[in-house]
């Protein structure tokens, strides 16, 4: 399967969103509980 730069960039962006959302959520919950 050939992957051009655009497809690779999209996959990386999706992975970043999947990583950032839970981290941001837990960070906000941690700040609110203090």
Order of alpha helices (4+ residues) and beta strands (2+ residues): alpha
